[in-house]
């Protein structure tokens, strides 16, 4: 059997030529990689003053088995890896002098990579993100439906969208995203490429919001969903999520997904009621370095 081989490139188009079919083979499970890499491709993959984005694919017996990517802001994204594959990748990235800020992957992969990274790079890891991944089965709009209707947010709603995204970040503890919004870097935040929908009451007042990514590989992710605290419990979140999900299916999406907080049983139950089915668990580990790996080591 030929040994596993990681192939590294900084050319996102070359990477997608080689690994795009693999990513699109499981669009729900690979949803974060698909959207992150598409966003990097649209920007040219570079951020001034930051490390160049990097992409890698693992070949075994002539086929792509896994990928990694590192964004200019230090996120390391992985598709599922075995413990030995994660260890091999950690050793390889250490030799290259990489120092990612954090890793995002399915729970088992993120955990074994964090352990391997501590061994090879001497970086302590801290679990900062845990989530359930759901995929839409049969859409079942909530009944009874609250009064009002969905409305696509337009340019005049920009200030409202930004304010609610800021409130969402505070609610869920997403400080990095909040920092980008507060610094005026809306396009660099994870919300900058989203398509937003409001749920309006009959008098035209927005009471809830949901957004969706552009379709990549037949996949659309619903993210974020937000209702101000004083308006919760009235069915608005379920209604706007169903509206965005319906629009995704109408646009031709074969996979509609969303992430939920495992510690929030209310939202998990809500999404299951409207047709979402649990697919996998994901996790994120933040790294801290006692010493920064030497460049080019």
C-alpha positions as CSV (number, residue, x, y, z in Angstrom):
1,X,0.0,0.0,0.0
2,X,1.3,3.5,-0.9
3,X,1.9,5.8,2.1
4,X,-0.5,8.7,2.7
5,X,0.7,11.9,1.1
6,X,-0.3,15.5,2.0
7,X,-0.1,17.9,-0.9
8,X,0.2,21.6,0.0
9,X,-0.5,24.6,-2.1
10,X,-1.3,28.3,-1.7
11,X,-3.3,28.4,-5.0
12,X,-7.0,28.0,-4.1
13,X,-8.0,27.2,-7.7
14,X,-5.4,24.5,-8.0
15,X,-6.5,23.1,-4.7
16,X,-10.2,23.0,-5.8
17,X,-9.2,21.4,-9.1
18,X,-7.7,18.5,-7.2
19,X,-10.0,18.3,-4.1
20,X,-13.2,20.0,-5.2
21,X,-15.0,16.7,-6.1
22,X,-14.1,15.3,-2.7
23,X,-15.5,18.3,-0.9
24,X,-18.7,18.2,-2.9
25,X,-19.1,14.5,-2.3
26,X,-20.4,15.1,1.2
27,X,-21.6,18.8,1.1
28,X,-23.5,18.7,4.5
29,X,-20.5,17.3,6.4
30,X,-18.1,19.5,4.6
31,X,-20.2,22.6,4.7
32,X,-17.8,24.8,6.7
33,X,-14.9,24.0,4.4
34,X,-17.0,24.6,1.3
35,X,-18.1,28.1,2.4
36,X,-14.8,29.1,3.9
37,X,-12.8,28.1,0.9
38,X,-15.3,29.8,-1.5
39,X,-15.0,33.0,0.5
40,X,-11.2,32.8,0.3
41,X,-11.4,32.1,-3.5
42,X,-13.6,35.2,-3.9
43,X,-11.1,37.4,-2.1
44,X,-8.0,36.0,-3.7
45,X,-7.2,34.1,-0.5
46,X,-4.9,36.8,1.0
47,X,-5.4,39.3,3.8
48,X,-2.9,42.2,3.9
49,X,-0.5,41.8,6.8
50,X,-1.4,38.1,7.5
51,X,0.0,34.8,6.5
52,X,-1.1,33.5,3.1
53,X,-4.0,31.0,3.1
54,X,-2.8,27.4,2.7
55,X,-4.6,24.4,1.4
56,X,-3.8,20.7,1.5
57,X,-5.2,17.4,0.4
58,X,-4.4,13.9,1.5
59,X,-4.0,11.4,-1.2
60,X,-4.0,7.7,-0.6
61,X,-4.0,5.1,-3.4
62,X,-4.6,7.8,-5.9
63,X,-7.7,9.3,-4.3
64,X,-8.3,12.4,-2.1
65,X,-9.2,11.2,1.4
66,X,-9.2,14.4,3.4
67,X,-8.3,18.1,3.2
68,X,-7.1,20.9,5.4
69,X,-7.1,24.7,5.0
70,X,-5.6,27.5,7.0
71,X,-7.2,31.0,6.6
72,X,-5.1,34.2,6.8
73,X,-6.6,34.8,10.2
74,X,-5.3,31.5,11.5
75,X,-8.3,29.1,11.4
76,X,-7.4,25.6,10.6
77,X,-10.2,23.6,9.1
78,X,-10.2,19.9,8.7
79,X,-12.4,17.2,7.2
80,X,-12.6,13.9,9.1
81,X,-9.2,12.3,10.0
82,X,-8.2,9.2,11.9
83,X,-5.9,9.6,14.9
84,X,-2.9,8.6,12.8
85,X,-3.8,10.9,9.9
86,X,-4.1,13.8,12.4
87,X,-0.8,13.0,13.9
88,X,0.9,12.9,10.5
89,X,-0.7,16.2,9.6
90,X,0.4,17.8,12.9
91,X,4.0,16.7,12.3
92,X,3.9,18.0,8.7
93,X,2.6,21.4,9.7
94,X,5.1,21.7,12.5
95,X,7.9,21.1,10.1
96,X,6.5,23.8,7.9
97,X,6.5,26.3,10.8
98,X,2.7,26.7,10.8
99,X,1.1,28.1,14.0
100,X,-2.7,28.1,13.6
101,X,-4.8,30.1,16.1
102,X,-7.5,27.4,16.3
103,X,-8.9,24.3,14.7
104,X,-12.5,23.6,13.6
105,X,-13.6,20.1,12.6
106,X,-15.9,17.3,13.5
107,X,-15.6,16.6,17.2
108,X,-13.4,13.5,17.0
109,X,-11.1,15.0,14.4
110,X,-10.7,18.3,16.3
111,X,-9.9,16.4,19.5
112,X,-7.3,14.1,18.1
113,X,-5.7,16.9,16.2
114,X,-5.5,19.1,19.3
115,X,-3.8,16.3,21.2
116,X,-1.4,15.8,18.3
117,X,-0.7,19.5,18.0
118,X,0.2,19.7,21.6
119,X,2.6,16.9,21.2
120,X,4.3,18.2,18.1
121,X,4.1,22.0,18.5
122,X,4.0,22.3,22.3
123,X,0.7,24.3,22.0
124,X,-1.8,24.1,24.8
125,X,-5.4,23.7,23.6
126,X,-8.7,25.0,25.0
127,X,-12.1,23.8,23.9
128,X,-14.1,26.9,22.9
129,X,-16.8,25.7,20.6
130,X,-19.1,22.7,20.6
131,X,-22.1,22.3,18.3
132,X,-24.5,19.9,16.7
133,X,-24.8,19.8,12.9
134,X,-28.3,19.3,11.5
135,X,-29.4,18.6,8.0
136,X,-32.8,19.3,6.7
137,X,-35.0,16.3,6.0
138,X,-38.6,17.1,5.2
139,X,-39.4,20.7,5.9
140,X,-42.4,21.1,8.2
141,X,-43.3,24.8,8.8
142,X,-44.4,25.5,12.3
143,X,-48.1,25.4,13.1
144,X,-49.7,27.7,14.1
145,X,-47.6,30.2,12.3
146,X,-47.1,33.5,14.0
147,X,-48.7,36.6,12.4
148,X,-46.6,38.3,9.8
149,X,-44.4,37.2,7.0
150,X,-40.8,36.7,5.8
151,X,-39.1,39.6,4.0
152,X,-35.6,39.6,2.4
153,X,-33.5,42.3,4.0
154,X,-32.4,45.1,1.7
155,X,-29.9,47.9,1.8
156,X,-32.0,50.1,4.1
157,X,-31.9,47.3,6.6
158,X,-28.1,47.2,6.9
159,X,-27.9,49.0,10.2
160,X,-30.5,46.7,11.7
161,X,-28.8,43.6,10.5
162,X,-25.4,44.7,11.8
163,X,-26.9,45.6,15.2
164,X,-28.6,42.2,15.5
165,X,-25.5,40.3,14.4
166,X,-23.6,42.2,17.1
167,X,-26.2,41.2,19.7
168,X,-26.1,37.6,18.4
169,X,-22.3,37.5,18.9
170,X,-22.7,38.8,22.5
171,X,-25.4,36.1,23.2
172,X,-23.3,33.2,22.0
173,X,-19.9,34.5,23.1
174,X,-18.3,34.9,19.6
175,X,-15.8,37.6,20.5
176,X,-13.7,37.4,17.3
177,X,-16.7,38.0,15.1
178,X,-17.8,40.8,17.4
179,X,-14.4,42.4,17.2
180,X,-14.5,42.4,13.4
181,X,-17.9,44.0,13.3
182,X,-17.0,46.6,15.9
183,X,-13.8,47.5,13.9
184,X,-15.9,48.1,10.8
185,X,-14.7,45.0,9.0
186,X,-18.2,43.7,8.1
187,X,-17.0,42.1,4.9
188,X,-14.3,40.2,6.9
189,X,-16.7,38.9,9.5
190,X,-18.5,35.6,9.0
191,X,-21.7,37.6,8.3
192,X,-20.4,39.7,5.4
193,X,-21.4,37.2,2.7
194,X,-24.8,36.2,4.1
195,X,-28.2,36.7,2.7
196,X,-30.6,37.9,5.5
197,X,-34.3,37.5,5.9
198,X,-36.5,39.2,8.6
199,X,-39.8,38.0,10.0
200,X,-42.0,41.1,10.1
201,X,-45.2,41.5,12.1
202,X,-48.2,42.7,10.1
203,X,-47.3,46.3,10.8
204,X,-43.9,45.8,9.2
205,X,-41.8,45.6,12.4
206,X,-38.9,43.1,12.2
207,X,-39.0,40.6,15.1
208,X,-36.6,37.9,14.1
209,X,-33.8,37.3,11.6
210,X,-32.2,34.4,9.8
211,X,-29.5,34.3,7.2
212,X,-28.2,31.8,4.6
213,X,-24.9,31.3,2.8
214,X,-24.7,31.3,-0.9
215,X,-25.1,27.8,-2.4
216,X,-21.8,25.9,-2.8
217,X,-21.8,22.3,-4.1
218,X,-25.5,22.1,-3.7
219,X,-25.3,23.1,0.0
220,X,-26.7,26.2,1.8
221,X,-26.2,26.8,5.5
222,X,-28.7,28.7,7.6
223,X,-26.6,31.0,9.9
224,X,-27.2,32.9,12.1
225,X,-30.7,32.8,13.5
226,X,-31.5,35.5,16.0
227,X,-34.5,36.9,17.9
228,X,-34.1,39.6,20.5
229,X,-34.6,38.3,24.1
230,X,-37.8,40.2,24.7
231,X,-39.4,38.7,21.6
232,X,-38.6,35.1,22.1
233,X,-41.1,32.3,22.8
234,X,-43.6,33.6,20.2
235,X,-42.6,31.3,17.3
236,X,-40.8,33.9,15.3
237,X,-37.5,32.0,15.1
238,X,-39.2,28.9,13.8
239,X,-41.1,30.9,11.2
240,X,-38.1,32.8,9.8
241,X,-35.9,29.6,9.8
242,X,-38.6,27.7,7.9
243,X,-38.9,30.7,5.5
244,X,-35.1,30.7,4.8
245,X,-35.0,26.9,4.5
246,X,-37.9,26.9,2.0
247,X,-36.1,29.5,-0.1
248,X,-32.9,27.4,0.0
249,X,-34.9,24.4,-1.3
250,X,-36.5,26.6,-4.0
251,X,-33.1,27.7,-5.1
252,X,-32.1,24.1,-5.8
253,X,-30.1,23.2,-2.7
254,X,-29.8,19.5,-2.1
255,X,-28.4,19.9,1.4
256,X,-29.6,22.6,3.8
257,X,-27.8,22.6,7.1
258,X,-27.4,24.5,10.4
259,X,-25.4,24.4,13.6
260,X,-27.0,24.5,17.0
261,X,-25.7,25.0,20.6
262,X,-25.9,21.6,22.4
263,X,-26.6,23.5,25.6
264,X,-29.7,25.1,24.2
265,X,-32.5,22.4,24.2
266,X,-35.1,24.9,23.1
267,X,-33.4,25.7,19.8
268,X,-32.5,22.0,19.2
269,X,-36.1,21.0,19.7
270,X,-37.3,23.8,17.5
271,X,-35.1,22.8,14.5
272,X,-36.1,19.2,14.8
273,X,-39.8,20.1,14.8
274,X,-39.4,21.8,11.5
275,X,-37.6,18.9,9.9
276,X,-33.9,19.1,10.7
277,X,-32.1,15.8,11.6
278,X,-28.9,15.5,13.7
279,X,-26.0,14.6,11.5
280,X,-22.7,15.1,13.5
281,X,-21.1,17.0,16.3
282,X,-18.4,19.6,15.7
283,X,-15.8,21.2,18.0
284,X,-13.2,24.0,18.0
285,X,-10.0,24.2,20.0
286,X,-8.0,27.4,20.5
287,X,-4.2,27.1,20.7
288,X,-1.8,29.0,22.9
289,X,1.9,28.8,22.3
290,X,4.7,28.9,25.0
291,X,7.0,29.7,22.1
292,X,6.1,30.4,18.5
293,X,7.4,27.7,16.1
294,X,10.4,29.0,14.2
295,X,9.6,30.1,10.6
296,X,10.6,27.6,8.0
297,X,11.4,24.9,10.5
